[in-house]
Amino acid sequence: MISRTFLGPEPPFAVPAYSLHSPLELPLYLGLGLGAALVGFAETSRLYRLEDFFELLRIPVPAKAAVGGLLLGSLALVVPQVLGTGYETVDQILAGEFSPTLEVAGFFLGLSLAKVMALALTLGSGGSGGVFAPSLFVGAAFGGAFGVAMNTLFPGITVPYPVYALVGMAAVFSAASRATLSSIVMLFEMTRNYEIILPLMFACVVADIVAWSISKETIYTLKLSRRGIRLSPEMEINRLRVHIVGDAMRRSVEVVPEDATMAEVQEKMTQTGPPASQWRTMPGGSWGS
């Protein structure tokens, strides 16, 4: 409500018009979903590989950030579009300002790979930032490249490449975050066009399933699991799955000599064991906790 009040009802990006021309289009969105899954996985794996690399550097933390900034600046000299959110480039792709040639498809693919590397360098070296906006950029560039290639191969059944770029934005974020429903709703809000909901849902769900089959962790949960914090996707948490042995074990234990009597063992347990409220009677009249 606040957003609509102050920013107006216009979508944040210039979105292309869309209508389903032929059912033969749908297999193409299957291919887009498969590709988006691989791109989303590459985005996640590259981020944490660079993070591991910078952790291995035996230099102060500010120096790591400086090295990351130097590498990012060098990349930006070649591909300046990777700096910032990249929304201007996304707008240009969605507006169809590039000619649909194979050279442009290669350019789009290069943009997506460069943005993945820029994200990994920024966060991996200790910089601050999110993954949502970069994922939209990567998805738009990859979807644009896919769309140009499909327009070249199947000109009779395809729609303009900006539509594939739009769906690619949601599909890549679905693969990286598994927030598939959020991605679908977000793109549907951006387009205000129900015609796109079928290919949108198809590509996002395929990207989610394929990415999940490659890795059970998302770009968000992987950072937690690497710190020993494990989240369960189930409605009821199974503590045996989310806790590790190191969390439960006691390294300082009480011992008794092997020739101690049972009375001495019981006395030792009474003095050093858990509170009496946690004791229970075992079969045969013995005690346990």
C-alpha positions, -999 to 999 in steps of 0.1 A, spaced: 0 0 0 28 24 9 47 15 -23 16 21 -45 8 54 -27 42 70 -31 56 52 -62 24 47 -82 10 16 -98 35 14 -127 57 -17 -127 94 -12 -118 106 -24 -152 94 -18 -187 78 -52 -194 70 -66 -228 35 -75 -239 29 -113 -241 4 -138 -253 9 -176 -258 11 -180 -296 14 -218 -297 16 -248 -272 49 -256 -289 63 -227 -270 61 -246 -237 90 -270 -243 112 -240 -248 103 -228 -213 112 -262 -201 146 -256 -216 147 -222 -200 139 -237 -166 167 -263 -170 192 -237 -179 181 -214 -151 186 -242 -126 222 -246 -137 228 -208 -136 213 -205 -101 235 -234 -89 265 -218 -105 257 -185 -88 256 -202 -54 286 -224 -58 308 -196 -72 299 -174 -43 310 -199 -16 341 -209 -36 353 -173 -36 344 -170 1 366 -201 8 394 -186 -13 394 -154 6 393 -172 39 425 -190 30 443 -157 24 465 -150 55 459 -112 54 439 -88 75 401 -86 67 404 -50 53 431 -62 30 408 -90 17 381 -64 9 407 -43 -9 418 -74 -30 381 -81 -38 375 -45 -48 406 -45 -70 394 -77 -88 359 -63 -91 372 -30 -105 393 -49 -130 362 -69 -141 342 -37 -144 368 -22 -167 358 -49 -192 321 -52 -183 310 -20 -166 274 -32 -165 282 -54 -135 285 -24 -112 255 -15 -90 221 -32 -92 223 -32 -130 186 -23 -133 194 0 -163 208 -29 -182 178 -50 -172 155 -23 -185 173 -22 -218 170 -60 -222 133 -60 -213 126 -31 -237 142 -51 -265 168 -24 -273 194 -49 -286 192 -65 -320 184 -103 -317 216 -116 -332 238 -144 -321 265 -118 -312 240 -102 -288 231 -136 -274 268 -141 -266 270 -106 -251 240 -114 -228 255 -147 -217 288 -129 -209 269 -104 -189 252 -131 -168 286 -148 -161 303 -115 -153 275 -106 -128 279 -140 -111 316 -133 -107 310 -98 -95 285 -110 -69 310 -137 -57 339 -112 -55 319 -87 -36 304 -110 -9 332 -135 -9 358 -109 0 337 -96 29 317 -69 12 281 -62 20 252 -68 -4 223 -89 -13 216 -116 -39 181 -106 -50 190 -78 -74 220 -96 -88 199 -127 -94 174 -106 -114 202 -92 -135 217 -127 -141 183 -141 -149 174 -113 -174 207 -116 -192 206 -154 -193 169 -154 -204 177 -128 -230 205 -150 -244 182 -180 -244 154 -160 -261 177 -147 -289 189 -183 -295 153 -196 -297 143 -168 -320 171 -178 -343 164 -215 -342 126 -215 -341 114 -182 -355 79 -194 -363 68 -203 -327 88 -180 -304 80 -147 -289 104 -118 -287 135 -124 -265 125 -99 -237 97 -123 -227 123 -150 -221 144 -125 -202 115 -117 -179 107 -153 -172 145 -159 -167 146 -134 -139 121 -153 -119 135 -188 -128 171 -180 -118 160 -166 -85 138 -196 -79 168 -219 -85 191 -199 -62 166 -193 -34 138 -219 -38 114 -190 -31 94 -202 -62 60 -189 -52 75 -155 -43 92 -154 -77 60 -162 -96 39 -136 -77 67 -110 -81 69 -114 -119 31 -116 -122 28 -83 -103 55 -68 -126 37 -78 -158 0 -74 -147 -6 -99 -175 -22 -133 -167 -12 -147 -201 24 -151 -189 14 -171 -158 16 -206 -175 52 -203 -189 62 -184 -158 50 -212 -134 64 -239 -157 100 -224 -159 101 -215 -122 90 -249 -109 113 -268 -133 142 -246 -122 134 -252 -85 131 -290 -89 163 -294 -109 183 -271 -86 169 -290 -56 180 -323 -72 216 -309 -76 218 -294 -41 194 -294 -11 209 -261 1 199 -226 -12 221 -196 -16 208 -185 18 207 -217 38 242 -229 26 258 -201 46 239 -212 78 247 -249 73 284 -241 68 282 -226 103 266 -257 118 230 -242 117 207 -266 99 172 -258 90 145 -284 83 120 -279 55 94 -301 74 65 -286 93 76 -304 125 113 -301 132 131 -334 137 158 -325 162 179 -355 152 183 -339 118 190 -303 128 214 -309 157 248 -324 153 266 -347 178 290 -319 188 260 -299 201 248 -326 224 279 -344 236 297 -337 269 335 -337 267 339 -335 305 325 -368 319 326 -385 353 344 -419 355 344 -446 381 370 -474 386 360 -508 373 362 -524 408 337 -499 423 306 -513 439 271 -505 426 265 -485 458 295 -464 451 284 -459 414 249 -449 426 264 -424 451 287 -410 424 257 -406 400 236 -389 427 264 -364 434 273 -356 398 244 -366 376 213 -347 365 187 -334 390 166 -361 407 135 -349 387 151 -364 356 156 -398 371 132 -427 364 128 -462 376 141 -489 351 129 -525 349 143 -546 378 143 -517 402 175 -500 389 178 -463 382 186 -444 350 182 -409 335 
